[in-house]
Structures are given as structure tokens and as C-alpha cells.
């Protein structure tokens, strides 16, 4: 089996049907008004493969908004059993920015102490990527973060060409899919040439969107810790938490107990939380360590461009643009970074 | 979506039995807890556990007993919210859940052979008590030991019986001060910072450990630096709301540090330039 294969465009529908018959298939679906979401599909017709980043990133399958961690039974004192909600899922049509987001989450949850809820679910996922050949819209800044090109993190990765999809087979799971689907052809020299010219064309389209280099980001945030920009961003911010909910690499959470109606049994659950919420860093007694919206916004940006570099050696922004797209107050990530860069120079 | 049993996870709790409950003040109770088969918690002084009551939730509580006490451990809990109110209603024999111990505790090894200055403010005495008991139980390994305690008023003073013992011991210099006196109070009145200048110490061989409410740190540190104690020789225990204890949930994060994983005890030199730490 080669590490690459070609899928004739005419047979994409059959491939989607094959995947859907195998296990639950999730892909981008249009909601109207230029909004998209990841949802279950069974056929190609339901998919919108030419899509803007979905409202919620694929993290909702890796780290669900609400998930059971433990089941307890008070008739046995503090007796409990760890549980995990898991399902075999194929995620289809993931853009490179979202694959990068999943890679970030993988790092965090496989870091010690490992999160076995996340890791169990991760092993039940099949990931099939789809290359962007042009910008989705002006909010994206993927070239700056170098997430506009595939860098692993998938089982199969598809690039649309004239008559075919060029498919990179990255894992044994991917190899099995290609073999069993029986729809793929061998890669031809012509196809390889076509892929190269497509990637060359991408180089011209995708250029660093901001006047700063990747490796200089931490320094920018060191220098602008007390910047006026944070006050201005804080003045606009509504502390709603949209930006962190839609972020593919935000993973802050809260825990709570949910008793069943009988009150003896119940579940301890994990729910998404947001560092933008007012009480996020509050302690018993009322002291709040990030009481100001400006402090919380600065924290959010630092958690993307500054802090993760030390521990995970990469920026935790994928350039997908979701935070800017969904901000009700119009806080724009690129604008904010530009303002910081301007102020420093 | 299927729900499957998971063999093991970081969120599972161990059972602990409440052995005794003692009211220390109107607001604080001391719980002595025993693990199954009398197993030791095996913690470092200054670490914390996540205490769980299913149906109510979980809260991080610092361990206030020394690891030298092997058969049980103690938690001093102030009634401050929903969870701690539920905890206060427990009687001996009740069961609670425990996760941990978590975090980096007090620097026991760097303290050995040095003079030790322990400074507690209010409820900060609870975590520091784990270190005080550890030092008392290994007293020969340490130099001169000073304990300074500051409280709001005499009524809110914790562990009064133990304070009397410390006051009487010749191998401990204990002094305390209250912000507001009471008619029968014969001790010092004033902020804890006023006690520091009077302590005789050799700055080069003194290590200070401070534990108290956030507002206290800045003023106490100023006084310690005035005494000539090096920044490297000052340790602080910081208060944050650790929800997961695993360095993930984000609630206790101070810039790039997680209080639950990198702390709660920090060296002052490491955090003095970190915004929002102190």
C-alpha cells in the first residue's frame, strides 16, 4: 500500500457512504447565513465541503461541553465508579487549522497527569482532513501560525484537484480505509505535479497576515503586559465567553455534581468554563484574582501566544478566526495583535 | 453515545472516614480523617487534597497535619460557602471522598539546618501548621525557630491550645498579634508586620515561610527584605481555587503557572515579577 492514493471526484459520494456505513460520520453541514456546524451525516449531499470554520470546532467531540466523569451511589457512602462517554466517530473534512487545534488538545490531555477520559475518546476517532486552497475569510490568520498546511494529526488527508482528491495516508487506520473502500487509485506522476503546483499557488495566497514572526510572539506579550490596548479591549469585552467556547484550543472547565431525581445516585460531570467569566478566578471569601475584563482578555491572549510556548513549544492559536467571528463586541484577534505591535514600535 | 466504565482516572476519589470533629471557632472546624486500613496519606507539609461529597461537589482544602502523624490526617475548614457548609454538618463516622495530595508543599529540605521564620495570618495558620508540626517532630534538624501569628481578633484565633504549648516551649519563639483587641486580651495589638522588626535573626541563615491572606504578602515581604533576608529565602503559599488539581482546568492559573501543580508554595524570587501572583 502506498502512502498516497487518488480518489476520483466522481466517487467521493461512494466514499462518504462507505464511511457512514462503517461508523458514525461527522462532517461540516451548512446552517444558512454562511454558518456551518459539525454534525452527523450519511451522504455527500448533506455535507458542505466548501465551508467557513464551523461555529464550534471539532473539540466538542474530544472534550464534550458536558461529560460524565464519575457515577456515584450515596447508598454506598462515597462509592463511585469512573465512567467515560465514548463513541466510534469519523470526523470528515477537517481543515488544517482544526487538525492543529486537536493536536494542541492532545498535548494538554496527554501531559501528566494524563486525562484518561479525553485519551479514551481520542482513540475512538478517525480523522479525515481536507485542504483549504484559499482563505475562508479575512478573520483567518493561519499562515502566520503555519497551520495552513497539513502537518500530521490525521488518518487521511484529502486535497481537491482537477478530477481527483489527492489523499495522504498517514496511519494504519487510514490504510485500512483506503483498502476496504476499494475506490482509490494509484498516484500518478501527473497528480504529484498537480499537487506541487497547488501548494506553490498556496504559498502566494497564504502569507503572514501580521507583521511579526511566530517565534517573536512571546516577546511581544512580555513587552505589552501593561499596554493601553488591554484596557481598550477590556472596555469592549462583554465577558460572555463566546471567544473561548468557539476556540479550538480552549479547554478550561468546571466540575459539578448532578444528582438523579432519587438523589442517591448521580454523576460528577465536567462542563466547559471560560476564563472570561467574571467569577472564574474567584476564591472562597470573594477575592478575585482576575476581576477586570482587561486582565481576563490579556490572560486569554497570553494563553494562546505566550504561556504554551514554554511547556508545549507551540502557539495555541490555530488562526481559524472563530473568536473574532463570534465576538459580539467586535474584538478582533488580528486587530488586537496589530495594535500591540504598533504600540511597541 | 455509550457510557463505559473506566478502569482508573484522576477524578476518582478515595474514601476517608471522619474520626473526630472539633469546633475551633464559630467558623472553623477541625476534621480528623482516616483512610481505609489506616493507610498514611503520605503528603508533604503544605500540600492540599480535593475533598468530595457526592451530590454537593468538591473543594480544595490544605492539609493541616504533619506527615509525621501517620494514622490520620487533619483538615481545618472555614464555613464559607455551600460545600464547606455541608462539610460542617458531618459528624464522626461520616464518609467523605479524597483526591490527592496535590501540589508542591513547603520546602522542608532547604529549611533543614537553617533558622526558620514561620509567619501565618488568619486561616493561613492551617496549612502552616502542617510544617510547624513537622518541624516540632524533627526539631533537632532545624536551627532557631520563630513563629509569628497575626489574627483579626482573639475570638478568631485557631488552635489556641496548641498556641499555648508553642508559647511555653523553649525551642520555639512564638509571638502573636491581633488587629483588634478584646477586653481580656493581654497580648500585642496591631498588624503582623509590626512583629517582624523585633525578631532577632541572622539573615544569611534564615528562611522565611509565609502563609496568609493575599493582602498580607506584600507588606510582610517588605519587612522581611528590610531585615536582610534574601528573596530566594522567602517562600509563600498562594491561595487560588484549584478545581481539578491536575493542572488543566485553568481556575488556579497565575500567568503560566498552575497553582495546583507548580504551587501552592512558591519561592518569592520565582514569582515576584509574575503579574497578579501577589
Interface residues (C-beta under 8 A of the other chain):
Chain A: X68 X69 X70 X72 X74 X77 X78 X79 X80 X81 X82 X83 X84 X85 X86 X87 X108 X109 X111 X113 X114 X115 X116 X117 X120 X225 X251 X252 X253 X254 X255 X256 X257 X259 X263 X266 X268 X273 X275 X280 X281 X282 X283 X284 X285 X287 X289 X290 X295 X299 X302 X303 X306 X307 X310 X311
Chain B: X1 X2 X3 X4 X5 X6 X7 X8 X9 X10 X11 X12 X13 X15 X52 X53 X54 X55 X56 X57 X58 X59 X78 X80 X81 X84 X95 X96 X97 X213 X214 X239 X240 X241 X243 X244 X246 X247 X248 X249 X250 X251 X253 X254 X255 X256 X275 X276
